[in-house]
């Protein structure tokens, strides 16, 4: 099982839980020191050292290199947990020319999933109820850079996560795919902002372990009991807002994303 964004938060909690169940886990993270520390925590909890792969999703060449290394290492990836993500507090354009939250939260996992498609047994995508604040325009994936609002940009990327998952289920019937809302989880997201940090203290929040429960459940549940392409919260199927459940919009997003990352749709 490959877990991205596994250095902390939901990703690390899920990796520990999965490893404790006897699954062989692979951790993907951006920061080498934090990634090593996460690997050590998994080893201490579960007795086996997980494989570690460093990649920065703000750089699409890193994602391409990650896919190559994973393909070289594993003939089969039972579960790809696309969990890496970020709330970006200021407008940032990546070296690839995209708004950072759209790239890190959607385009990078979209690219990784496509490059690993023939190896993946199942895909789980960490989305969010924040998709309510999204305003996705597949014709302009950088729209958030104008009059930038962090939660609008984040919500748009999470809307993209749900649409991507549903479209993947339609295009890849051999790869069960699910997205989920982990709840409001205290993670490292707000560390650089006093306002966000204050909000995290005032809002009801979950531990990373609680936030990871649905991810772990979706990774292990019999697909016959799940809805392919479905959006889940608290281990129950939920209906996202209509703007995150529009098949025509999902198809447009897929085409635009494939063009953006340079692959065939």
PESUL-V363642 format. One record per backbone hydrogen bond with DSSP energy under -1.0 kcal/mol. CO is the residue of the C=O (numbers start at 0). NH is the residue of the N-H. E is the energy in kcal/mol with one decimal. If there is no record, write none. Layout:
# PESUL-V363642
{{CO | NH | E} {CO | NH | E}}
This chain:
# PESUL-V363642
{{0 | 25 | -2.8} {1 | 80 | -3.3} {2 | 27 | -2.3} {7 | 11 | -1.4} {8 | 12 | -2.4} {9 | 13 | -2.8} {10 | 14 | -2.2} {11 | 15 | -2.5} {12 | 16 | -2.2} {13 | 17 | -3.1} {14 | 18 | -2.7} {15 | 19 | -2.2} {17 | 22 | -2.2} {18 | 21 | -1.7} {25 | 2 | -2.9} {26 | 52 | -2.6} {27 | 5 | -2.6} {28 | 54 | -2.3} {30 | 34 | -2.5} {31 | 35 | -2.5} {32 | 36 | -2.2} {33 | 37 | -2.3} {34 | 38 | -2.4} {35 | 39 | -2.2} {36 | 40 | -2.0} {37 | 41 | -2.3} {38 | 42 | -2.2} {39 | 43 | -2.8} {40 | 44 | -2.3} {41 | 45 | -2.5} {42 | 46 | -2.8} {50 | 26 | -2.8} {52 | 28 | -1.7} {55 | 58 | -1.9} {58 | 62 | -1.3} {59 | 63 | -2.3} {60 | 64 | -2.4} {61 | 65 | -2.6} {62 | 66 | -2.5} {63 | 67 | -2.0} {64 | 68 | -2.4} {65 | 69 | -2.6} {66 | 70 | -2.5} {67 | 71 | -2.1} {68 | 72 | -1.5} {69 | 73 | -2.5} {76 | 120 | -2.7} {78 | 1 | -2.7} {79 | 123 | -2.4} {80 | 3 | -2.4} {80 | 82 | -1.6} {81 | 125 | -2.4} {91 | 99 | -2.3} {93 | 96 | -1.7} {97 | 93 | -2.9} {98 | 102 | -2.2} {99 | 103 | -3.3} {100 | 104 | -2.2} {101 | 105 | -1.5} {101 | 106 | -2.3} {102 | 107 | -3.2} {105 | 109 | -2.6} {106 | 110 | -2.5} {107 | 111 | -2.8} {108 | 112 | -2.6} {109 | 113 | -2.0} {110 | 114 | -2.4} {111 | 115 | -1.4} {115 | 118 | -2.8} {115 | 119 | -1.2} {118 | 76 | -3.1} {121 | 79 | -2.6} {122 | 177 | -2.1} {123 | 81 | -2.5} {124 | 179 | -1.7} {127 | 130 | -1.7} {128 | 131 | -1.7} {129 | 132 | -2.0} {130 | 133 | -1.5} {136 | 139 | -2.6} {139 | 142 | -1.7} {141 | 144 | -1.9} {142 | 145 | -1.6} {148 | 152 | -2.6} {149 | 153 | -2.7} {150 | 154 | -2.7} {151 | 155 | -2.2} {152 | 156 | -1.9} {153 | 157 | -2.0} {154 | 158 | -2.3} {155 | 159 | -2.0} {156 | 160 | -1.6} {157 | 161 | -1.7} {158 | 162 | -2.2} {159 | 163 | -2.9} {160 | 164 | -2.2} {161 | 165 | -2.1} {162 | 166 | -2.4} {163 | 167 | -2.7} {164 | 168 | -2.0} {165 | 169 | -1.4} {166 | 170 | -2.6} {167 | 171 | -3.3} {171 | 174 | -2.4} {175 | 122 | -2.7} {176 | 228 | -3.3} {177 | 124 | -2.8} {178 | 231 | -2.3} {179 | 126 | -2.5} {183 | 205 | -3.0} {187 | 190 | -1.7} {189 | 192 | -1.7} {192 | 196 | -2.6} {193 | 197 | -2.5} {194 | 198 | -2.3} {195 | 199 | -2.3} {196 | 200 | -1.4} {197 | 201 | -1.8} {198 | 202 | -2.6} {205 | 185 | -2.0} {206 | 210 | -2.5} {207 | 211 | -1.9} {209 | 212 | -1.1} {211 | 215 | -2.5} {212 | 216 | -2.4} {213 | 217 | -2.8} {214 | 218 | -1.9} {215 | 219 | -1.0} {216 | 220 | -2.2} {221 | 224 | -2.5} {222 | 225 | -1.6} {226 | 229 | -2.5} {229 | 178 | -2.5} {230 | 237 | -3.4} {231 | 180 | -2.8} {232 | 235 | -1.4} {235 | 232 | -2.4} {240 | 243 | -2.5} {241 | 244 | -1.8} {245 | 249 | -2.5} {246 | 250 | -2.3} {247 | 251 | -2.0} {248 | 252 | -2.6} {249 | 253 | -2.3} {250 | 254 | -2.1} {251 | 255 | -2.5} {252 | 256 | -2.9} {253 | 257 | -2.6} {254 | 258 | -2.0} {255 | 259 | -2.2} {256 | 260 | -2.2} {257 | 262 | -2.5}}
